[in-house]
Amino acid sequence: MSAEELVDGRRLRGSVTRAKAIEAAAELFAAQGYSATSMGSIASAAGIHSASIYHAFGSKEGLLGAVVEHASDEFYHLLREQSVSSGSLRDGLRGVGVVFEKRPLFLKLLLMLVLERGDGDPGVLRIAADVRLKGRALIRDLLSRQVPAGTGTDLDAASRLIMVALDGAFIARQVDMDASEFTTLMDLIAETAERLLTDTRTRPNRG
């Protein structure tokens, strides 16, 4: 085996180790919290040695950062795909609901981290705030396709309102709402948003 082949093999093993650790850590952090999850339990769930995790990420904090980054990238990639393919606001928000159903782990993880560590860890709050900014930007883009330019519609306020409604919908889905009820609720959120935008477009300009 050449030196180049040896290096490539190590890189492959390293990338596999990272992927296994990130997947296992995401599931455990979301299920039982960050503080209650040990590096040993992550290593056991991933089928790798703890030393390999420390070598790849440096620390538990480093692993957490990698978990959030990976989950966020995957989640918003799916959301952008749904957004681009949607023709209407209702279709777009239904697409959001589909991603919520397919990838609930990321939002569960984010919620768990904020509740567990948000008060004493500004870093966690910054991560959560950045994630929400991405979400509002995506919703704003979706809304902008439904509203003609120059109408005076406050898309920032509308996207924030929809984001809050989606927060509640996700939590309700985890607690006491079945899939059919969740779909109905997403349609109701879309209908409310459409009415809000229509009302804003037709309201006389008092300025």
N, C-alpha and C positions, 0 to 999 in steps of 0.2 A: 504493500500500500504506500502510495506517495504521500509526501508531507501535505500536499494540497488536499488529497482525499481525506486524510486524517482530520484536518481543520474543518472541512465541510461536514464530516460526520459528527464532530463535536458541536458544530453550530446547529445541526439538525436536532441532536439530542437536547441541546439547550433550549431550542424553540419549543420542542415537545414538552419539556419540563415546565417552561413558563406557561404554556397553554393549559396543562393539567392543573397547575397550582392556581391559576386565575379562575378556572372553572370551579374547582372545589371550594376555593375561598369565597367566591361570590355566593354560592349556594349556602354555605355555612354562615357567613356574615348576615345574609338576609333572613335565615331561619332562626338563628339564636343570638344574633348581635355580635358586634366587633369585639367587645371586651371579653365575652364569654367563649370566644373561639381562640384556641391555642394554635400555635404553629404546628405542634405535633398532630393535632386533629386534622389540620389541613393536609399535612404530609400523608397521613394515614388514608384520608379520603381520596387523595390524588394518586396514591400508590408510589410515592417517591420519598426520598430522605429529606428530613428537615434541613440538613446542611445544604442540599441542592437549592432549596427555596431561599435560604439566606444568601447563597452565592448569587442567585439570579436577581434578587430584589433588595438585598442589603438589610432589610428589617421588615417587621410587620407593617409599619407605616408605608414603606415602599411598596409592599404587596398591595395594600389597600388602594394606593394611588393608581397602580396598574389595573386593578380590578375595576375601579370606577371609570377610568379612561376607556378600557376595552368595552365595558358594558354600555357606556354612553355612546361610543362610536357606532356600535352595532345597532342600538336602539334608534338613534337618529338617522342612520342610513336607511333603515326600514321605513321610518316616518317620512323621509324625503321621497322615497320611492312611491309611497302611497299618495303623497301630496301632488307629485308631478303627474301621476296617472289619473287624478280625480278631475272631473269636469265641473263639479258644483261644490258649494260649501258643504252640503249634506253628504255628498260622496266623500269629501275630504275628511270630515269628522267621523264618518263611518270607518274610513281607513285608519284613523287614529285608534278607534275602538278595536279594530282587528289587531293592530300592533300591541295594544294593551293586553289583549287576550293571548297573543303568541309569545310576548316577551314581558311578563309581569315581574320577572326577577329584578330587573334594573330599578324599577320604581319602588319595589319593596325594599331593596337594598338602600336606596337613597333615603326613603322615609325612616328606616331603622337607624341609619347613621345620624340623621338630623335629630331624632328624638333622643338617641342615646348620648350623642357627643356634641350636639350643636351649641349648648350653653357654654361649654368650656373649651371649645375647639374652633377658633375662627377659620381654620383651614377647611374644616368640614362644611361650614356655612358658605365659604367661598365656592367650594365645589358645587354645592347645591344651587347657589345663586347663578353660577355659570351655566349649569344644566337648564335651569328655568329660563334664562335669557335665550338659549338656543330654541327652547320650546316656543316661547312667545314670538321669536323671529319667524319660525316656521308657520305658526298660525297667522301672523300678520301677513306673510307672503300669500297664504291661502286666501285671506280676506281681500287683499289688494286686487286679486283677479276678479272679484265679484263687484267691486266698487269702481266706477269711472273716476278718472283723475279730476281733481278740481271740485269735488262735491263737498269738501270740508269735513268728511267723516274722520273721526279720531280713531284711526286704526290701532294705535298703541293702547288706548283705553279699552277698545273692543277686544283686542287679543288678550289683554290681561283678564278681562271678565270671563272670557271663554276658558282661559287657563285655570282659573279658580273653579269653574264648573267642572272641568275635566278632573281636577284634583279630587273633588267630592265624588264624582262618578267612579273613579278608580278605587277609592276607599270603600264605597258602597259595594262594589263588585267583590271585593275581598271578604266582606263581612256577611252580607245577607241578600245578595242580588244574584239571580241566575243569569245565564247568557242571554236569554230572550229579553228579560227585563233590562239588561244592560244595553242591548241594541236599541230598544225603545227609548231609553234615556238619552242615548247619543243622538237619536233623531230629534228628540225634544230640545236638546241643547242647540242643534243645528237650526231648528225651526225658530227658536228664540233669537239666535244670532241673526238669522235672515230678517226677522221682523225689526230687530234693532237697526240693522243696516238700511233697511227700506225706510224706516222712520227718520233716520238721520239724513238720507238722501232727499226726502221729500219735505223736510222741515224748512220753513222759510228762513233765509239768512237774515238775522237781526243785526248783523254787524254793519 
